[in-house]
Amino acid sequence: MNADELKKIQSPLKEKYRDQPESSLVTLKVNGRLGEGISCKLETSRSLIDAGLHPATGGSGLQACSGDLLLEALVACAGVTLSAVATAIGIEITEGEITAEGDLDFRGTLGVSKEAPVGFKIIRMNFNLQSNATTEQLESLKKLTERYCVVYQTITKGVPVDTNYKLN
C-alpha cells in the first residue's frame, strides 16, 4: 500500500468522524471462559487463545501468559501503526523488527512481598528498521508512532478500568 491508497481509504473515515464524532466510538470486545485448572480461554475476533499461569507462578508454560499477550499486543499495534505512519509520510521501510520485553517481579503477583509491584516494572521496546530515512524522518516516525499507537498510549497514560462482578 502506498500513501495515496492509504489516504483514499482513510480520508472518508476522517471526514465522517469530524462530521459525526459519535460514529468514531467503537467498542472492542474479547470474551473469556474459565478453563480447566487455572486457565482462561479467550475468544478473540480471530482465534482462540488458551491463557494460563506463567511458569514463574507455577504454570506449565504450555499456555499463553497474560504478560506475553500484553507485550504481543503492544508489538502488533506499534508495528501496524509504524507501517501506517511510514506509508503516510513517505518513508520506505524495506525491513523491520520490533521487540518488547518487560521486567516482572513475581513476588508481587504471588503475594510474597508487599513492596514488590504487581505488574511490569518497565517495558523496553526496540525498533530495528532498514530504511533510507533521514534522522529527522526517523524522529518524526518515532513521535507519530508513539502518538497514534493505541496500546502504547493506553499503557503509558493509563485508563480507568470499570469492573463488575455478578453471581448467577
C-alpha positions in Angstrom: 0.0 0.0 0.0 1.3 3.5 -0.8 0.4 6.9 0.7 -2.2 7.6 -1.9 -4.0 4.3 -1.3 -3.9 4.8 2.5 -5.3 8.3 2.1 -8.0 7.1 -0.2 -9.1 4.6 2.4 -8.8 6.9 5.5 -10.0 10.2 4.1 -13.7 9.3 4.1 -13.4 7.9 7.6 -11.7 11.0 8.9 -14.4 13.2 7.3 -17.1 11.1 8.8 -15.5 11.2 12.2 -15.2 15.0 12.0 -18.8 15.4 11.0 -20.2 12.7 13.2 -17.9 12.3 16.2 -20.2 9.7 17.8 -19.6 7.4 14.8 -15.9 7.1 15.8 -16.6 5.4 19.1 -16.2 1.6 18.7 -16.2 -1.0 21.4 -13.7 -3.8 21.1 -14.6 -7.0 22.9 -12.9 -10.2 23.9 -14.7 -13.0 25.7 -13.0 -15.4 28.1 -14.3 -18.6 29.7 -12.6 -20.2 32.7 -10.9 -23.4 31.5 -9.5 -26.5 33.1 -7.2 -26.0 36.1 -6.1 -22.4 36.3 -6.7 -21.1 32.8 -8.9 -18.9 30.7 -9.9 -19.5 27.1 -10.0 -16.2 25.1 -12.4 -15.9 22.2 -10.9 -13.2 20.1 -12.1 -11.8 16.8 -9.5 -14.0 15.0 -8.6 -17.0 17.1 -9.0 -19.0 20.4 -6.2 -18.4 22.9 -5.7 -20.6 25.9 -4.1 -18.5 28.7 -2.7 -19.8 31.9 -0.1 -19.1 34.6 3.4 -18.1 33.8 6.0 -20.8 34.8 7.3 -18.3 37.4 3.9 -18.6 39.2 3.5 -22.4 38.8 2.3 -22.6 35.2 3.4 -25.3 32.8 4.5 -22.9 30.1 2.2 -24.6 27.6 -0.4 -21.8 27.7 -0.1 -18.1 26.8 0.9 -15.9 29.7 -1.1 -12.7 30.1 2.1 -10.6 30.3 3.2 -12.1 27.0 -0.2 -11.3 25.5 0.2 -7.7 26.6 3.6 -7.4 25.0 2.4 -9.1 21.9 -0.5 -6.6 21.6 2.0 -3.7 22.1 4.3 -5.0 19.4 1.4 -5.7 17.0 -0.1 -2.3 17.5 3.3 -0.5 17.3 4.1 -2.4 14.1 0.9 -1.6 12.3 1.0 2.0 13.5 4.6 2.4 12.4 3.8 0.9 9.0 0.8 3.2 8.5 2.7 6.3 9.6 5.7 5.5 7.4 3.4 5.0 4.5 1.5 8.2 5.2 4.7 10.4 5.4 6.5 8.7 2.6 9.2 6.7 4.4 10.1 3.4 2.8 10.9 0.7 5.2 12.4 -2.4 3.5 12.6 -4.5 6.6 11.7 -4.1 10.3 11.6 -5.9 13.5 10.0 -4.8 16.8 10.7 -6.4 20.1 9.2 -5.7 23.5 10.4 -7.0 26.8 9.2 -6.3 30.3 10.6 -7.0 33.7 8.3 -8.5 36.3 8.9 -9.3 40.0 6.7 -12.3 40.6 7.0 -11.8 44.4 4.3 -9.1 43.9 2.0 -11.4 41.9 2.3 -14.2 44.4 1.9 -12.0 47.4 5.3 -12.8 48.8 6.3 -9.1 49.2 4.1 -6.1 49.5 7.0 -3.9 48.3 7.2 -5.8 45.0 4.8 -4.3 42.5 2.2 -6.4 40.7 2.8 -5.8 37.0 5.6 -4.8 34.8 8.3 -2.6 36.4 9.5 -1.4 33.0 8.8 -2.3 29.3 11.5 -1.8 26.7 10.7 -1.6 23.0 13.3 -1.9 20.2 12.7 -1.0 16.6 15.3 -2.3 14.2 14.5 -0.8 10.8 16.0 -1.0 7.3 15.3 2.3 5.6 16.8 5.2 3.8 15.0 7.6 6.2 16.9 10.6 7.4 17.5 11.3 11.1 14.7 13.9 11.0 12.3 11.5 9.3 13.1 8.7 11.8 12.4 11.1 14.7 9.1 12.1 13.1 8.3 8.4 12.6 9.1 7.7 16.3 7.0 10.6 17.5 4.0 9.8 15.4 4.1 6.1 16.0 4.1 6.6 19.8 1.3 9.3 19.5 -1.0 7.1 17.4 -0.4 3.6 18.8 -3.5 2.7 20.8 -1.8 0.1 23.0 1.3 2.3 23.7 -0.9 5.2 24.7 -3.1 3.0 26.9 -0.1 1.6 28.7 1.8 4.9 29.1 -1.2 7.1 30.0 -3.3 4.5 31.9 -7.1 4.4 31.7 -9.8 3.7 34.2 -11.0 0.1 34.3 -14.6 -0.4 35.4 -15.1 -3.9 36.9 -18.4 -5.6 37.5 -18.8 -9.0 39.3 -22.1 -10.9 39.1 -23.2 -14.2 40.6 -25.6 -16.3 38.5 
